Amino acid sequence: MRIGLLTEGGYPYVSGDARLWCDRLVHGLAQHEFDVYALSRSRHQEDEGWIPLPRNVRRVRTAPLWMGEDDEVALGRRARRRFTECFGELAAVLCGVPGASSGNVSGAVGGISGDVSDAARGDSASASSAPGEAPTSEADRFANALYGLAELAREEGGLTGALRSEAAVRTLERACRAPGAHRTAREARVPDLLTVAAHLESALRPLSLDWYEHDGLGAVDLCHAASGGTAALPGLLARHFTGVPLMVTEYGVRLRTHYLNSPDAPPAVRSLLAAFQSRLAAEAYRRAEVVTAGNTHARRWQERCGAEREKLRTVYPGMNARPFAEVGESPDCADPDTLVWVGRVEPAKDLVSLLHAFAEVRKQSPGTRLRIVGTPVGPEGAAYLGHCRTLAAQLFPDEAEGPHAVGDNPVSFEETGGPELPAAADAYASGAVTVLSSVVEGFPVGLVEAMLCGRATVSTDVGAVVEVIGGTGLVVPPRNPQALAEACVALLRDPERRARLGAAARARALELFTVEQNIEAFHSIYLEIVSRAPVRRDLLDGTGEPLPFAVPAEAHVPVRWTAASPSLAARSGPGWAASRPVRATTPLPAPEGAR
């Protein structure tokens, strides 16, 4: 089949989100074709270029979110009125203006409903409304406004100029001042309105792209959005215009990320942008055939944001187990009295609590050492690393390095790539227990790496830690140095327990968190979605036969054929009883239903 892979700030660029798992997915499904539609986030990302692409990536189309040239589309009077109605209704939903009052903002809602096709209203009865009637829910109002803008952009050749115009800002301001608007929206000032309008223009930039014709996303069998938010918008539009089924995958819920990344924004900006992200996420969840999460923690977020439970699947991130195989199969550690922490150095990892916990460990096991292996993230991470170094010197003053020191500091700060720790696996192998002390965590990749290395672990109960550990390690509350220290001491004093937990952890990681299981899960979901999707176009092969998929399927029978009885084998001939798998290399004809 042909998959349209939709990304934002990730694959196929060298740096960015979702790059690694998308690359593994494309390589792992070599029997299928991929069309990549990528939205870039910065000029630096584009200047870095792409990673090497496999042969089954048929083409790549990109568009920047960090800049947009004016499309120089001059809207006529009727088009300007439609834009004001659609954008005004969208702004009214974000501001919480009731449907009955939206006429004060954008005019008659019936004008919007009449311009939006039935596909925009979905398949359920609740998503439809008679011409001239207000939609029955805010979700339907948002959808009608969004697809109304998409229809207008398709007819006029783009809406970049209109979304940047003063008219858009004034429409947003009227929505904020309309009766029934939220208090935070009513308090929006001119700088706030300009900020929100700029963010909306950037997020809605896919409306003006020419990706949705039958030679673009209309030619794929399935759209797979590699994240929520703006990345899913092209998939929504492809579904709206051409009926292509959509699938959404989130390893980090974009709405949650938005809440965490904008704590310092003014209340009006934070409220309006959160409302937009929430409505866009709910629309993507509603229209998608399947929504996958990387763990149960993210899955709960998706369900709270409107995803139907029947559509939700958990597909754990796939990790390459080969680099950790040698250490995992030889669980002996270099130093049984060493604790190891591996990760990115930033405040969310709470190394301060780890250092205080280690001070308690030293009181009970004076010979214990702590190796902190990681690289600081940005200026904030560098400053945090300096703070942690200073704290380590203060906690262990008699052993700190210096002209009057009596010994080495038991805490070392290192990075991988040197002669002592050339790779991450060597860092895990250098200690008996791996520690995770985070206060915020999504899917703990470092924890899975330690499990693949067969290491016993002590972790804080954040994010998906408990789900990943599954009883193969010790878990303590976050920001509790005393509990962290007690758990570390318990494992340091019991080598047999460490060995049992490490072996169980490695077995669990190999069963659930490998690249192979990740690829197989997505492949099964692809087949399930396409099997339910109707044939949307008539494609013929060279002989004039229907061609429902980009690549015809092959039959693979993974069983061994043997004779049921000697007499039957004699009648059938010697070839029938051959004990070997049978594989049909000739494409099988498509069934009548697929045709």
Secondary structure, DSSP 8 states (H G I E B T S, - for coil): -EEEEEEESBTTBSSSBTHHHHHHHHHHTTTSEEEEEEEE--HHHHHH-B----TTEEEEEEEESS----------HHHHHHHHHHHHHHHHHHHT--GGGTHHHHS-HHHHHHHS-GGGG-SSGGG---TTS--SSHHHHHHHHHHHHHHHHHHHT--HHHHHSHHHHHHHHHHHHSTT--HHHHT--HHHHHHHHHHHHHHTGGGG-S--STTTGGG-SEEEESSSGGGGHHHHHHHHHH---EEEEESS-HHHHHHHH-TTS-HHHHHHHHHHHHHHHHHHHHH-SEEEESSHHHHHHHHHTT--GGGEEE----B--GGGHHHHHS---S-TTEEEEEEEESGGG-HHHHHHHHHHHHHH-TT-EEEEEEEE-HHHHHHHHHHHHHHHHHHSGGGSSSTT-SS--SEEEE-TTSSS--SHHHHHHT-SEEEE--SS-SS-HHHHHHHHTT-EEEEES-TTHHHHHTTSSEEE-TT-HHHHHHHHHHHHT-HHHHHHHHHHHHHHHHHHSBHHHHHHHHHHHHHHHHHHS---S--B-TTS-B--SSS----EE-S----SSHHHHHHH-GGGG--S-EE--S-----TTT-
